[in-house]
Amino acid sequence: MLVLSRKLNERIIVGDDIVISVVEVRGDQVKLGIEAPRHVKVYRQEVFDAIQDENRRAAEAPATLPDLGLPNTKE
């Protein structure tokens, strides 16, 4: 892991097209601004973890369809 120190209004460049800026520092909280192309997904860790958990549950769930009461045409 790369660990960097930045001050208010300083930036970090990731690759050619992602810029992370320190927007505000208040107590023990730091606000970051992230500029990235629309195709780059940016998530907070807890949101990313929730998405991964939901995807795992969906993949493990049995794929059942409701009985619509239609006649069986497999004869």
Phi and psi restraints in degrees (value plus and minus 20) as a CYANA .aco file:
   2 LEU   PHI    -107.5   -67.5
   2 LEU   PSI     107.7   147.7
   3 VAL   PHI    -135.1   -95.1
   3 VAL   PSI     103.5   143.5
   4 LEU   PHI    -143.2  -103.2
   4 LEU   PSI     127.0   167.0
   5 SER   PHI    -122.5   -82.5
   5 SER   PSI     114.5   154.5
   6 ARG   PHI    -156.1  -116.1
   6 ARG   PSI     130.7   170.7
   7 LYS   PHI    -125.9   -85.9
   7 LYS   PSI     150.1   190.1
   8 LEU   PHI     -69.8   -29.8
   8 LEU   PSI     113.5   153.5
   9 ASN   PHI      52.1    92.1
   9 ASN   PSI     -16.0    24.0
  10 GLU   PHI    -106.5   -66.5
  10 GLU   PSI     139.9   179.9
  11 ARG   PHI    -149.0  -109.0
  11 ARG   PSI     141.6   181.6
  12 ILE   PHI    -147.8  -107.8
  12 ILE   PSI     114.5   154.5
  13 ILE   PHI    -125.3   -85.3
  13 ILE   PSI     108.8   148.8
  14 VAL   PHI    -135.3   -95.3
  14 VAL   PSI      98.9   138.9
  15 GLY   PHI      44.8    84.8
  15 GLY   PSI    -167.7  -127.7
  16 ASP   PHI    -116.6   -76.6
  16 ASP   PSI     -36.2     3.8
  17 ASP   PHI    -160.5  -120.5
  17 ASP   PSI       0.9    40.9
  18 ILE   PHI    -144.2  -104.2
  18 ILE   PSI     106.8   146.8
  19 VAL   PHI    -144.3  -104.3
  19 VAL   PSI     107.5   147.5
  20 ILE   PHI    -133.2   -93.2
  20 ILE   PSI     103.0   143.0
  21 SER   PHI    -136.9   -96.9
  21 SER   PSI     123.0   163.0
  22 VAL   PHI    -104.5   -64.5
  22 VAL   PSI      91.9   131.9
  23 VAL   PHI    -112.6   -72.6
  23 VAL   PSI     -58.2   -18.2
  24 GLU   PHI    -176.5  -136.5
  24 GLU   PSI     123.4   163.4
  25 VAL   PHI    -146.8  -106.8
  25 VAL   PSI     101.7   141.7
  26 ARG   PHI    -158.5  -118.5
  26 ARG   PSI      86.8   126.8
  27 GLY   PHI      43.4    83.4
  27 GLY   PSI    -145.3  -105.3
  28 ASP   PHI    -117.3   -77.3
  28 ASP   PSI      -5.0    35.0
  29 GLN   PHI    -133.1   -93.1
  29 GLN   PSI     115.2   155.2
  30 VAL   PHI    -140.6  -100.6
  30 VAL   PSI     109.4   149.4
  31 LYS   PHI    -119.7   -79.7
  31 LYS   PSI     109.3   149.3
  32 LEU   PHI    -132.7   -92.7
  32 LEU   PSI     124.4   164.4
  33 GLY   PHI    -128.8   -88.8
  33 GLY   PSI     115.8   155.8
  34 ILE   PHI    -144.7  -104.7
  34 ILE   PSI     100.4   140.4
  35 GLU   PHI    -125.6   -85.6
  35 GLU   PSI     100.1   140.1
  36 ALA   PHI    -169.0  -129.0
  36 ALA   PSI     134.9   174.9
  37 PRO   PHI     -80.3   -40.3
  37 PRO   PSI     134.5   174.5
  38 ARG   PHI     -79.2   -39.2
  38 ARG   PSI     -49.1    -9.1
  39 HIS   PHI     -97.4   -57.4
  39 HIS   PSI     -29.9    10.1
  40 VAL   PHI    -110.9   -70.9
  40 VAL   PSI     100.5   140.5
  41 LYS   PHI    -105.6   -65.6
  41 LYS   PSI     110.5   150.5
  42 VAL   PHI    -144.1  -104.1
  42 VAL   PSI     101.5   141.5
  43 TYR   PHI    -149.4  -109.4
  43 TYR   PSI     131.2   171.2
  44 ARG   PHI     -91.0   -51.0
  44 ARG   PSI     129.8   169.8
  45 GLN   PHI     -75.8   -35.8
  45 GLN   PSI     -64.5   -24.5
  46 GLU   PHI     -86.4   -46.4
  46 GLU   PSI     -52.3   -12.3
  47 VAL   PHI     -91.3   -51.3
  47 VAL   PSI     -63.5   -23.5
  48 PHE   PHI     -79.9   -39.9
  48 PHE   PSI     -64.5   -24.5
  49 ASP   PHI     -82.0   -42.0
  49 ASP   PSI     -61.0   -21.0
  50 ALA   PHI     -84.1   -44.1
  50 ALA   PSI     -60.6   -20.6
  51 ILE   PHI     -83.8   -43.8
  51 ILE   PSI     -64.3   -24.3
  52 GLN   PHI     -82.7   -42.7
  52 GLN   PSI     -63.1   -23.1
  53 ASP   PHI     -81.1   -41.1
  53 ASP   PSI     -64.7   -24.7
  54 GLU   PHI     -84.1   -44.1
  54 GLU   PSI     -61.3   -21.3
  55 ASN   PHI     -83.2   -43.2
  55 ASN   PSI     -60.5   -20.5
  56 ARG   PHI     -83.0   -43.0
  56 ARG   PSI     -65.1   -25.1
  57 ARG   PHI     -83.2   -43.2
  57 ARG   PSI     -61.3   -21.3
  58 ALA   PHI     -84.8   -44.8
  58 ALA   PSI     -58.4   -18.4
  59 ALA   PHI     -89.6   -49.6
  59 ALA   PSI     -49.3    -9.3
  60 GLU   PHI    -106.9   -66.9
  60 GLU   PSI     -37.8     2.2
  61 ALA   PHI     -91.3   -51.3
  61 ALA   PSI     122.5   162.5
  62 PRO   PHI     -86.8   -46.8
  62 PRO   PSI     119.8   159.8
  63 ALA   PHI    -110.4   -70.4
  63 ALA   PSI      69.4   109.4
  64 THR   PHI    -133.0   -93.0
  64 THR   PSI     124.8   164.8
  65 LEU   PHI    -129.6   -89.6
  65 LEU   PSI     125.9   165.9
  66 PRO   PHI     -90.5   -50.5
  66 PRO   PSI     128.6   168.6
  67 ASP   PHI     -97.2   -57.2
  67 ASP   PSI      97.8   137.8
  68 LEU   PHI    -113.6   -73.6
  68 LEU   PSI     -18.0    22.0
  69 GLY   PHI      54.1    94.1
  69 GLY   PSI      -0.7    39.3
  70 LEU   PHI    -104.1   -64.1
  70 LEU   PSI     131.3   171.3
  71 PRO   PHI     -85.2   -45.2
  71 PRO   PSI     126.2   166.2
  72 ASN   PHI     -97.1   -57.1
  72 ASN   PSI     102.0   142.0
  73 THR   PHI    -127.9   -87.9
  73 THR   PSI      -1.5    38.5
  74 LYS   PHI    -110.5   -70.5
  74 LYS   PSI       6.7    46.7
